Amino acid sequence: MFSVGSNSRQQLSDSELIERYRHSYDNGYIGELFHRYTHMLFGVCMKYLKDEEKSKDAVMDVFEKVLKDLKRHNVENFRTWVYSVTKNLCLMALRKDKSMDARHEGYLYMAHRIMESDLPEHLNGESEEETDRRLNEAIGSLDDKQQQCIRLFYFEKKSYGQIEVQTGFTNKQVKSFLQNGKRNLKIHLTKGNE
């Protein structure tokens, strides 16, 4: 019905390419749209992600999203729409990176506080992933009440009073769970240095 060669596709407007894609699901129509807009999309990604490889990956993610979304959504102005899709994907990637960075900073903050001095050499020299793994493992070794208090106090930066309200523990219990949790974590983390 809509059989069109690649040279003929170049003659079609964005709207015509989308319409033909929606009727045939021939990825060649979307390929033509991406040929037209890849440079713009890459520029948008570079603006937000400031990394060439991440930007290339993000453009491919946009392509995959467009293939799915155009089947369900009626798009009037492809250029504006795909710009918004690209920007939103980049912002989500940045939020994800920030939350991972914040989680790692939380682990290091907690480890410094637990050790009440410099970190053991084996933690200072490890990759972020290994430090995260080791601290997660150490926290996982605690009983549930100690884990809950440690996470609320160190990661969510809750006060004793806020932890009491959230957990139903008394002030004395919160302090005890934190103190015993810190001691047990210090033992667990120091073991890795032996």
Backbone as a printed PyTorch tensor [residue, N CA C, xyz], in Angstrom:
tensor([[[ 0.8150, -1.1980,  0.0000],
         [ 0.0000,  0.0000,  0.0000],
         [ 0.8560,  1.2580,  0.0000]],

        [[ 1.8550,  1.3250,  0.9520],
         [ 2.6950,  2.5190,  1.0740],
         [ 4.1320,  2.2360,  0.6770]],

        [[ 4.3760,  1.2750, -0.1480],
         [ 5.7450,  0.9060, -0.4900],
         [ 6.4620,  2.0850, -1.1530]],

        [[ 7.5030,  2.5260, -0.4550],
         [ 8.2510,  3.6940, -0.9320],
         [ 9.7340,  3.4000, -0.7660]],

        [[10.5490,  3.6620, -1.7790],
         [11.9840,  3.4740, -1.6800],
         [12.6190,  4.5260, -0.8020]],

        [[13.8840,  4.3080, -0.4140],
         [14.5470,  5.2410,  0.5040],
         [14.6990,  6.6330, -0.1160]],

        [[14.9130,  6.7250, -1.4370],
         [14.9960,  8.0400, -2.0680],
         [13.6600,  8.7580, -1.9970]],

        [[12.5740,  8.0210, -2.1820],
         [11.2420,  8.6150, -2.1220],
         [10.9050,  9.0510, -0.7030]],

        [[11.4220,  8.3300,  0.2830],
         [11.1740,  8.7000,  1.6870],
         [11.7300, 10.0840,  1.9880]],

        [[12.8300, 10.4160,  1.3650],
         [13.4480, 11.7160,  1.6010],
         [12.5380, 12.8520,  1.1530]],

        [[11.6440, 12.5590,  0.2230],
         [10.7340, 13.5780, -0.3020],
         [ 9.5140, 13.7880,  0.5970]],

        [[ 9.2640, 12.8470,  1.5180],
         [ 8.0720, 12.9160,  2.3670],
         [ 8.2770, 13.8830,  3.5280]],

        [[ 7.2080, 14.5120,  3.9570],
         [ 7.2710, 15.3800,  5.1450],
         [ 7.3330, 14.5100,  6.4010]],

        [[ 7.6680, 15.1260,  7.5280],
         [ 7.6940, 14.3970,  8.8020],
         [ 6.3420, 13.7410,  9.0690]],

        [[ 5.2730, 14.4680,  8.8660],
         [ 3.9180, 13.9560,  9.1250],
         [ 3.6010, 12.7560,  8.2330]],

        [[ 4.0170, 12.8460,  6.9730],
         [ 3.7660, 11.7220,  6.0570],
         [ 4.5660, 10.4910,  6.4670]],

        [[ 5.7950, 10.6950,  6.8910],
         [ 6.6130,  9.5610,  7.3600],
         [ 5.9660,  8.8990,  8.5770]],

        [[ 5.4910,  9.7110,  9.5150],
         [ 4.8470,  9.1730, 10.7180],
         [ 3.5790,  8.4110, 10.3390]],

        [[ 2.7800,  8.9810,  9.4790],
         [ 1.5280,  8.3380,  9.0550],
         [ 1.8080,  6.9890,  8.4000]],

        [[ 2.7950,  6.9580,  7.5280],
         [ 3.1240,  5.6940,  6.8500],
         [ 3.7000,  4.6760,  7.8310]],

        [[ 4.4900,  5.1430,  8.7840],
         [ 5.0060,  4.2240,  9.8130],
         [ 3.8540,  3.6210, 10.6180]],

        [[ 2.9050,  4.4540, 10.9950],
         [ 1.7750,  3.9890, 11.8140],
         [ 0.9260,  2.9560, 11.0860]],

        [[ 0.9150,  2.9990,  9.7510],
         [ 0.1320,  2.0260,  8.9820],
         [ 0.9310,  0.7680,  8.6280]],

        [[ 2.2360,  0.9100,  8.5030],
         [ 3.0340, -0.2400,  8.0390],
         [ 4.0000, -0.7930,  9.0860]],

        [[ 4.3190,  0.0300, 10.1170],
         [ 5.3540, -0.3150, 11.1070],
         [ 6.7030, -0.6100, 10.4420]],

        [[ 6.9320, -0.0120,  9.2950],
         [ 8.2040, -0.1230,  8.5930],
         [ 9.1770,  0.8720,  9.2480]],

        [[10.1870,  0.3430,  9.9190],
         [11.1490,  1.1800, 10.6410],
         [11.9270,  2.1270,  9.7300]],

        [[11.9030,  1.8760,  8.4260],
         [12.5940,  2.7410,  7.4830],
         [12.0700,  4.1710,  7.5150]],

        [[10.7710,  4.3150,  7.7900],
         [10.1950,  5.6630,  7.8770],
         [10.7650,  6.4230,  9.0770]],

        [[10.8910,  5.7230, 10.1800],
         [11.4680,  6.3470, 11.3780],
         [12.9590,  6.5670, 11.1620]],

        [[13.5820,  5.6540, 10.4480],
         [14.9930,  5.8270, 10.1120],
         [15.2310,  7.1300,  9.3610]],

        [[14.3320,  7.4590,  8.4530],
         [14.4480,  8.7200,  7.7090],
         [14.2960,  9.9100,  8.6510]],

        [[13.3460,  9.8320,  9.5870],
         [13.1740, 10.9180, 10.5670],
         [14.4470, 11.0840, 11.3990]],

        [[15.0200,  9.9800, 11.8050],
         [16.2360, 10.0780, 12.6100],
         [17.4150, 10.5820, 11.8000]],

        [[17.4350, 10.2360, 10.5440],
         [18.4840, 10.7820,  9.6910],
         [18.3950, 12.3170,  9.6720]],

        [[17.1740, 12.8160,  9.6650],
         [16.9540, 14.2600,  9.6440],
         [17.3090, 14.9270, 10.9780]],

        [[17.0830, 14.2480, 12.0720],
         [17.1600, 14.9090, 13.3790],
         [18.2560, 14.3950, 14.3190]],

        [[19.0370, 13.4070, 13.8920],
         [20.0670, 12.8510, 14.7780],
         [21.0330, 13.9130, 15.2680]],

        [[21.4560, 14.7780, 14.3900],
         [22.4170, 15.8170, 14.7840],
         [21.8270, 16.7070, 15.8880]],

        [[20.5670, 17.1110, 15.7170],
         [19.9040, 17.9370, 16.7300],
         [19.7730, 17.1690, 18.0620]],

        [[19.3670, 15.8990, 17.9810],
         [19.1740, 15.1000, 19.1930],
         [20.4980, 14.8850, 19.9270]],

        [[21.5480, 14.6290, 19.1570],
         [22.8650, 14.4650, 19.7770],
         [23.2890, 15.7600, 20.4770]],

        [[23.0210, 16.8890, 19.8530],
         [23.3410, 18.1840, 20.4720],
         [22.5840, 18.3970, 21.7720]],

        [[21.3120, 18.0260, 21.7900],
         [20.5090, 18.1440, 23.0160],
         [21.1100, 17.2620, 24.1110]],

        [[21.4520, 16.0380, 23.7480],
         [22.0370, 15.1100, 24.7240],
         [23.3660, 15.6270, 25.2620]],

        [[24.2020, 16.1590, 24.3800],
         [25.4920, 16.7040, 24.8220],
         [25.2870, 17.8910, 25.7620]],

        [[24.2860, 18.7030, 25.4780],
         [23.9880, 19.8630, 26.3240],
         [23.7020, 19.4150, 27.7630]],

        [[22.9450, 18.3470, 27.9120],
         [22.5520, 17.8950, 29.2450],
         [23.5290, 16.9030, 29.8580]],

        [[23.9980, 15.9400, 29.0750],
         [24.8200, 14.8590, 29.6350],
         [26.3160, 15.1670, 29.6300]],

        [[26.7560, 16.0490, 28.7320],
         [28.1540, 16.4780, 28.6510],
         [29.1380, 15.3050, 28.5390]],

        [[28.6990, 14.2640, 27.8250],
         [29.5330, 13.0820, 27.6300],
         [29.1580, 12.4690, 26.2840]],

        [[30.1420, 12.3050, 25.4190],
         [29.8640, 11.8600, 24.0510],
         [29.2540, 10.4580, 24.0060]],

        [[29.8360,  9.5080, 24.7460],
         [29.3300,  8.1310, 24.7070],
         [27.9320,  8.0330, 25.3090]],

        [[27.7060,  8.7120, 26.4380],
         [26.3690,  8.7080, 27.0350],
         [25.3600,  9.3610, 26.0990]],

        [[25.7920, 10.3860, 25.4040],
         [24.8990, 11.0720, 24.4640],
         [24.5360, 10.1640, 23.2920]],

        [[25.5100,  9.4270, 22.7700],
         [25.2210,  8.4840, 21.6780],
         [24.2200,  7.4290, 22.1420]],

        [[24.4320,  6.9090, 23.3520],
         [23.5060,  5.9160, 23.9030],
         [22.1100,  6.5140, 24.0840]],

        [[22.0520,  7.7510, 24.5500],
         [20.7610,  8.4030, 24.7670],
         [20.0130,  8.5830, 23.4560]],

        [[20.7150,  8.9260, 22.3860],
         [20.0650,  9.0790, 21.0800],
         [19.4590,  7.7400, 20.6480]],

        [[20.1630,  6.6570, 20.8950],
         [19.6190,  5.3330, 20.5630],
         [18.3900,  5.0210, 21.4230]],

        [[18.4140,  5.4210, 22.6840],
         [17.2500,  5.2290, 23.5580],
         [16.0520,  6.0130, 23.0400]],

        [[16.3070,  7.2190, 22.5420],
         [15.2340,  8.0360, 21.9610],
         [14.6470,  7.3100, 20.7550]],

        [[15.5010,  6.7730, 19.9010],
         [15.0440,  6.0470, 18.7190],
         [14.1110,  4.9050, 19.1230]],

        [[14.5170,  4.1210, 20.1360],
         [13.6890,  3.0060, 20.5950],
         [12.3570,  3.4980, 21.1530]],

        [[12.3960,  4.5840, 21.9030],
         [11.1710,  5.1360, 22.4820],
         [10.2340,  5.6530, 21.3840]],

        [[10.7890,  6.3100, 20.3900],
         [ 9.9840,  6.8400, 19.2940],
         [ 9.2920,  5.7020, 18.5400]],

        [[10.0130,  4.6160, 18.3040],
         [ 9.4190,  3.4650, 17.6130],
         [ 8.1690,  2.9770, 18.3420]],

        [[ 8.2210,  2.9390, 19.6660],
         [ 7.0770,  2.4720, 20.4590],
         [ 5.9920,  3.5420, 20.5590]],

        [[ 6.3960,  4.7630, 20.8890],
         [ 5.4230,  5.8120, 21.1830],
         [ 4.6270,  6.2570, 19.9640]],

        [[ 5.2310,  6.2430, 18.7980],
         [ 4.4960,  6.6840, 17.6080],
         [ 3.3790,  5.7200, 17.2280]],

        [[ 3.4580,  4.5030, 17.7310],
         [ 2.3710,  3.5480, 17.4890],
         [ 1.1280,  3.9230, 18.2940]],

        [[ 1.3290,  4.6160, 19.4250],
         [ 0.2210,  4.9240, 20.3430],
         [-0.1960,  6.3860, 20.3160]],

        [[ 0.7110,  7.2830, 19.9580],
         [ 0.4430,  8.7150, 20.0650],
         [ 0.3690,  9.3690, 18.6920]],

        [[-0.5370, 10.3030, 18.5810],
         [-0.6310, 11.1010, 17.3690],
         [ 0.2410, 12.3400, 17.5570]],

        [[ 1.2900, 12.4630, 16.7690],
         [ 2.2520, 13.5530, 16.9070],
         [ 2.0540, 14.5440, 15.7730]],

        [[ 1.7550, 15.7690, 16.1420],
         [ 1.5190, 16.8230, 15.1440],
         [ 2.8360, 17.4180, 14.6300]],

        [[ 3.7440, 17.7520, 15.5570],
         [ 5.0020, 18.3900, 15.1840],
         [ 6.1440, 17.5170, 15.7030]],

        [[ 6.6790, 16.6730, 14.8240],
         [ 7.6970, 15.7070, 15.2360],
         [ 8.9160, 16.3800, 15.8460]],

        [[ 9.3930, 17.4330, 15.2410],
         [10.6190, 18.1050, 15.7070],
         [10.4710, 18.5370, 17.1630]],

        [[ 9.3820, 19.1970, 17.4970],
         [ 9.1500, 19.6680, 18.8680],
         [ 8.9700, 18.4910, 19.8170]],

        [[ 8.1990, 17.5090, 19.3680],
         [ 7.9240, 16.3460, 20.2050],
         [ 9.1980, 15.5520, 20.5070]],

        [[10.0020, 15.2670, 19.4870],
         [11.2020, 14.4610, 19.6980],
         [12.2330, 15.2280, 20.5260]],

        [[12.2450, 16.5550, 20.4060],
         [13.1160, 17.3750, 21.2540],
         [12.7120, 17.1790, 22.7250]],

        [[11.4180, 17.2300, 22.9990],
         [10.9300, 17.0520, 24.3790],
         [11.2350, 15.6570, 24.9100]],

        [[11.0320, 14.6570, 24.0680],
         [11.3300, 13.2710, 24.4660],
         [12.8090, 13.1530, 24.8250]],

        [[13.6660, 13.7190, 24.0050],
         [15.1180, 13.6420, 24.2210],
         [15.5090, 14.3570, 25.5100]],

        [[14.9990, 15.5550, 25.6810],
         [15.3000, 16.3290, 26.8830],
         [14.8610, 15.5660, 28.1350]],

        [[13.6550, 15.0100, 28.1170],
         [13.1470, 14.2670, 29.2800],
         [13.9820, 13.0260, 29.5810]],

        [[14.4040, 12.3060, 28.5410],
         [15.2640, 11.1350, 28.7670],
         [16.6010, 11.5480, 29.3790]],

        [[17.1510, 12.6550, 28.9230],
         [18.4200, 13.1460, 29.4800],
         [18.2480, 13.5530, 30.9450]],

        [[17.1750, 14.2420, 31.2500],
         [16.9340, 14.6680, 32.6340],
         [16.7370, 13.4610, 33.5560]],

        [[16.0510, 12.4340, 33.0620],
         [15.8890, 11.2150, 33.8650],
         [17.2380, 10.5450, 34.1030]],

        [[18.0910, 10.5240, 33.0790],
         [19.4230,  9.9240, 33.2350],
         [20.2450, 10.7070, 34.2510]],

        [[20.1500, 12.0300, 34.2220],
         [20.8830, 12.8540, 35.1920],
         [20.3890, 12.6130, 36.6100]],

        [[19.0630, 12.5040, 36.7750],
         [18.5100, 12.2270, 38.1120],
         [18.9830, 10.8770, 38.6220]],

        [[19.0250,  9.8970, 37.7350],
         [19.4850,  8.5680, 38.1220],
         [20.9460,  8.6250, 38.5680]],

        [[21.7820,  9.3290, 37.7950],
         [23.1990,  9.4660, 38.1620],
         [23.3590, 10.1730, 39.4980]],

        [[22.5670, 11.2340, 39.7230],
         [22.6590, 11.9740, 40.9860],
         [22.2460, 11.1100, 42.1640]],

        [[21.2060, 10.2940, 41.9920],
         [20.7660,  9.4560, 43.1080],
         [21.8150,  8.3930, 43.4150]],

        [[22.4950,  7.8960, 42.3830],
         [23.5640,  6.9220, 42.6280],
         [24.7360,  7.5940, 43.3280]],

        [[25.0890,  8.8070, 42.8910],
         [26.1650,  9.5390, 43.5500],
         [25.8120,  9.8400, 44.9990]],

        [[24.5720, 10.2250, 45.2410],
         [24.1380, 10.5450, 46.6030],
         [24.1810,  9.2930, 47.4760]],

        [[23.7770,  8.1600, 46.9080],
         [23.8230,  6.9120, 47.6730],
         [25.2620,  6.5810, 48.0600]],

        [[26.1860,  6.7300, 47.1030],
         [27.5860,  6.4350, 47.3980],
         [28.1290,  7.4010, 48.4470]],

        [[27.8000,  8.6860, 48.3200],
         [28.2330,  9.6530, 49.3310],
         [27.6730,  9.2840, 50.7020]],

        [[26.4480,  8.7850, 50.7200],
         [25.8490,  8.3360, 51.9800],
         [26.6280,  7.1930, 52.6030]],

        [[27.0560,  6.2510, 51.7760],
         [27.8540,  5.1360, 52.2850],
         [29.1780,  5.6360, 52.8690]],

        [[29.8420,  6.5170, 52.1330],
         [31.1250,  7.0100, 52.6280],
         [30.9520,  7.8350, 53.9000]],

        [[29.9080,  8.6610, 53.9320],
         [29.6010,  9.4480, 55.1280],
         [29.3720,  8.5110, 56.3150]],

        [[28.5610,  7.4980, 56.0890],
         [28.2680,  6.5560, 57.1590],
         [29.5320,  5.8220, 57.5940]],

        [[30.3300,  5.3730, 56.6400],
         [31.5490,  4.6430, 56.9880],
         [32.4900,  5.5190, 57.8140]],

        [[32.6420,  6.7930, 57.4310],
         [33.4780,  7.7110, 58.2060],
         [32.9350,  7.8640, 59.6210]],

        [[31.6270,  8.0250, 59.7360],
         [31.0130,  8.2070, 61.0550],
         [31.1470,  6.9480, 61.9070]],

        [[30.9730,  5.7900, 61.2740],
         [31.0670,  4.5310, 62.0180],
         [32.4880,  4.3360, 62.5350]],

        [[33.4440,  4.5980, 61.6960],
         [34.8420,  4.3680, 62.0760],
         [35.3400,  5.4700, 63.0110]],

        [[34.6200,  6.6070, 63.0410],
         [34.9800,  7.7460, 63.8860],
         [36.4270,  8.1840, 63.6700]],

        [[36.9370,  7.9060, 62.5050],
         [38.2900,  8.3200, 62.1220],
         [38.4060,  8.0600, 60.6330]],

        [[39.6220,  8.0010, 60.1420],
         [39.8070,  7.7040, 58.7290],
         [39.3160,  6.2950, 58.4300]],

        [[38.8810,  6.1220, 57.1950],
         [38.4450,  4.8010, 56.7750],
         [39.6370,  3.8540, 56.7310]],

        [[39.3870,  2.5660, 56.9550],
         [40.4830,  1.6090, 56.7780],
         [41.0060,  1.6970, 55.3480]],

        [[42.2740,  1.4330, 55.1790],
         [42.9270,  1.5870, 53.8810],
         [42.2080,  0.8160, 52.7830]],

        [[41.6820, -0.3660, 53.1130],
         [41.0330, -1.1620, 52.0730],
         [39.7700, -0.4910, 51.5480]],

        [[39.0950,  0.3380, 52.3350],
         [37.9170,  1.0570, 51.8340],
         [38.3330,  2.2810, 51.0350]],

        [[39.3770,  2.9700, 51.4540],
         [39.8270,  4.1590, 50.7220],
         [40.3070,  3.8140, 49.3200]],

        [[40.9030,  2.6480, 49.1500],
         [41.4640,  2.2830, 47.8570],
         [40.5040,  1.5640, 46.9310]],

        [[39.2760,  1.2920, 47.3730],
         [38.3330,  0.5240, 46.5750],
         [37.5520,  1.4110, 45.6050]],

        [[37.0110,  0.7550, 44.6180],
         [36.1170,  1.4560, 43.6820],
         [34.8070,  1.7730, 44.4050]],

        [[34.0290,  2.6920, 43.8340],
         [32.7340,  3.0300, 44.4120],
         [31.8590,  1.7860, 44.5220]],

        [[31.8600,  0.9710, 43.4790],
         [31.0150, -0.2190, 43.4610],
         [31.4020, -1.1810, 44.5740]],

        [[32.7110, -1.3680, 44.7810],
         [33.1650, -2.2950, 45.8180],
         [32.8480, -1.7520, 47.2080]],

        [[33.0320, -0.4510, 47.4210],
         [32.6830,  0.1520, 48.7120],
         [31.1910,  0.0060, 48.9690]],

        [[30.3760,  0.3060, 47.9590],
         [28.9230,  0.1620, 48.0960],
         [28.5620, -1.2830, 48.4400]],

        [[29.1690, -2.2230, 47.7310],
         [28.8810, -3.6410, 47.9640],
         [29.2470, -4.0400, 49.3810]],

        [[30.4530, -3.6300, 49.8120],
         [30.9360, -3.9980, 51.1460],
         [30.0470, -3.3950, 52.2410]],

        [[29.6560, -2.1380, 52.0780],
         [28.8030, -1.5010, 53.0870],
         [27.3910, -2.0830, 53.0920]],

        [[26.8570, -2.3840, 51.9150],
         [25.5480, -3.0350, 51.8460],
         [25.5860, -4.3920, 52.5460]],

        [[26.6550, -5.1240, 52.3080],
         [26.8310, -6.4240, 52.9430],
         [26.9060, -6.2680, 54.4680]],

        [[27.6590, -5.2710, 54.9310],
         [27.7980, -5.0330, 56.3730],
         [26.4480, -4.6480, 56.9800]],

        [[25.7180, -3.7770, 56.3170],
         [24.4030, -3.3730, 56.8300],
         [23.4590, -4.5640, 56.8350]],

        [[23.5460, -5.4010, 55.7980],
         [22.7050, -6.6000, 55.7230],
         [22.9830, -7.6020, 56.8320]],

        [[24.1560, -7.5170, 57.4400],
         [24.4970, -8.4460, 58.5200],
         [23.8660, -8.0420, 59.8580]],

        [[23.3180, -6.8230, 59.9400],
         [22.7040, -6.3380, 61.1740],
         [21.3000, -6.9020, 61.3370]],

        [[20.8100, -6.9040, 62.5900],
         [19.4140, -7.3050, 62.7720],
         [18.5130, -6.1960, 62.2210]],

        [[17.2450, -6.5080, 62.0090],
         [16.3190, -5.5940, 61.3370],
         [16.2130, -4.2370, 62.0180]],

        [[16.1520, -4.2030, 63.3390],
         [15.9760, -2.9310, 64.0540],
         [17.2190, -2.0550, 63.9290]],

        [[18.3960, -2.6740, 64.0140],
         [19.6360, -1.9170, 63.8310],
         [19.7340, -1.3890, 62.4010]],

        [[19.4120, -2.2450, 61.4200],
         [19.4400, -1.8210, 60.0140],
         [18.5300, -0.6250, 59.7970]],

        [[17.3090, -0.7140, 60.3260],
         [16.3370,  0.3520, 60.1220],
         [16.8460,  1.6700, 60.7080]],

        [[17.3530,  1.6310, 61.9220],
         [17.8400,  2.8550, 62.5630],
         [19.0720,  3.4130, 61.8520]],

        [[19.9880,  2.5410, 61.4420],
         [21.1960,  2.9830, 60.7190],
         [20.8090,  3.6650, 59.4160]],

        [[19.9130,  3.0560, 58.6680],
         [19.4990,  3.6330, 57.3790],
         [18.7950,  4.9770, 57.5820]],

        [[17.9030,  5.0580, 58.5540],
         [17.1760,  6.3100, 58.7900],
         [18.1150,  7.4180, 59.2630]],

        [[19.0360,  7.0880, 60.1550],
         [19.9170,  8.0990, 60.7390],
         [20.9890,  8.5610, 59.7530]],

        [[21.6720,  7.6030, 59.1150],
         [22.8110,  7.9670, 58.2650],
         [22.4320,  8.3090, 56.8340]],

        [[21.4720,  7.5700, 56.2640],
         [21.1520,  7.7900, 54.8550],
         [20.0490,  8.8210, 54.6670]],

        [[19.0460,  8.7570, 55.5240],
         [17.9410,  9.7060, 55.3910],
         [18.1220, 10.9080, 56.3040]],

        [[19.2080, 10.8750, 57.0910],
         [19.5860, 11.9860, 57.9770],
         [18.4360, 12.4060, 58.9030]],

        [[17.7440, 11.3930, 59.4420],
         [16.6490, 11.6450, 60.3850],
         [17.2310, 11.8330, 61.7850]],

        [[16.5340, 12.6450, 62.5780],
         [16.9430, 12.8520, 63.9750],
         [16.4210, 11.6890, 64.8140]],

        [[16.9050, 11.5970, 66.0560],
         [16.3980, 10.5630, 66.9640],
         [14.8790, 10.6650, 67.0830]],

        [[14.3840, 11.8820, 67.2640],
         [12.9430, 12.0890, 67.4230],
         [12.1590, 11.6390, 66.1990]],

        [[12.6680, 11.9430, 65.0080],
         [11.9880, 11.5300, 63.7850],
         [11.9920, 10.0020, 63.6520]],

        [[13.0890,  9.3820, 64.0740],
         [13.1580,  7.9170, 64.0150],
         [12.1620,  7.3090, 64.9990]],

        [[12.0520,  7.9050, 66.1810],
         [11.0690,  7.4290, 67.1590],
         [ 9.6710,  7.4440, 66.5700]],

        [[ 9.3010,  8.5690, 65.9630],
         [ 7.9540,  8.7230, 65.4020],
         [ 7.7320,  7.7120, 64.2740]],

        [[ 8.7160,  7.5480, 63.4110],
         [ 8.5640,  6.6760, 62.2430],
         [ 8.5270,  5.2000, 62.6180]],

        [[ 9.3120,  4.8180, 63.6410],
         [ 9.4410,  3.3890, 63.9730],
         [ 8.6110,  2.9560, 65.1700]],

        [[ 8.2970,  3.8960, 66.0470],
         [ 7.6100,  3.5290, 67.2880],
         [ 8.5760,  3.1060, 68.3880]],

        [[ 9.8820,  3.1410, 68.1130],
         [10.8760,  2.8260, 69.1420],
         [10.9540,  3.9890, 70.1230]],

        [[11.3780,  3.6810, 71.3520],
         [11.6150,  4.7530, 72.3140],
         [12.9460,  5.4160, 71.9870]],

        [[13.1970,  6.5920, 72.5790],
         [14.4590,  7.2930, 72.3750],
         [15.6290,  6.4080, 72.8060]],

        [[15.4630,  5.7270, 73.9300],
         [16.5250,  4.8520, 74.4520],
         [16.7930,  3.6980, 73.4810]],

        [[15.7300,  3.1290, 72.9010],
         [15.9000,  2.0310, 71.9450],
         [16.6260,  2.5190, 70.6790]],

        [[16.2340,  3.6940, 70.1890],
         [16.8740,  4.2340, 68.9760],
         [18.3660,  4.3920, 69.2240]],

        [[18.7300,  4.9940, 70.3520],
         [20.1460,  5.1970, 70.6620],
         [20.8680,  3.8600, 70.7790]],

        [[20.2270,  2.8950, 71.4140],
         [20.8280,  1.5760, 71.5940],
         [21.0290,  0.8740, 70.2480]],

        [[19.9860,  0.8950, 69.3870],
         [20.0990,  0.2470, 68.0790],
         [21.1910,  0.9090, 67.2320]],

        [[21.2920,  2.2250, 67.3090],
         [22.3400,  2.9280, 66.5680],
         [23.7250,  2.5910, 67.1040]],

        [[23.8620,  2.6140, 68.4160],
         [25.1680,  2.3290, 69.0290],
         [25.6020,  0.8960, 68.7250]],

        [[24.7010, -0.0600, 68.9260],
         [25.0470, -1.4640, 68.6580],
         [25.2500, -1.7030, 67.1610]],

        [[24.4320, -1.0520, 66.3330],
         [24.6030, -1.1840, 64.8840],
         [25.9450, -0.6470, 64.4260]],

        [[26.3380,  0.5250, 64.9610],
         [27.6440,  1.0990, 64.6240],
         [28.7760,  0.1650, 65.0340]],

        [[28.6790, -0.3590, 66.2310],
         [29.7190, -1.2660, 66.7260],
         [29.8260, -2.4950, 65.8320]],

        [[28.6700, -3.0920, 65.4810],
         [28.6800, -4.2920, 64.6430],
         [29.1870, -3.9930, 63.2320]],

        [[28.8290, -2.8370, 62.6970],
         [29.3320, -2.4600, 61.3740],
         [30.8340, -2.2290, 61.4040]],

        [[31.3140, -1.5960, 62.4610],
         [32.7540, -1.3470, 62.5820],
         [33.5180, -2.6610, 62.6250]],

        [[32.9810, -3.6130, 63.3690],
         [33.6140, -4.9500, 63.4370],
         [33.6130, -5.5800, 62.0510]],

        [[32.4940, -5.5430, 61.3760],
         [32.3630, -6.1430, 60.0550],
         [33.3030, -5.4950, 59.0410]],

        [[33.3600, -4.1640, 59.0590],
         [34.2190, -3.4590, 58.1010],
         [35.6910, -3.6390, 58.3870]],

        [[36.0520, -3.7060, 59.6560],
         [37.4560, -3.8580, 60.0380],
         [37.9540, -5.2470, 59.6980]],

        [[37.0510, -6.2460, 59.7330],
         [37.4350, -7.6170, 59.3800],
         [38.0200, -7.7000, 57.9920]],

        [[37.4820, -6.8930, 57.0630],
         [37.9770, -6.9110, 55.6910],
         [39.4040, -6.4190, 55.5630]],

        [[39.9160, -5.8030, 56.6090],
         [41.2710, -5.2590, 56.5860],
         [42.2940, -6.2460, 57.1030]],

        [[41.7990, -7.3210, 57.6860],
         [42.7260, -8.2900, 58.3010],
         [43.1770, -9.3340, 57.3260]]])
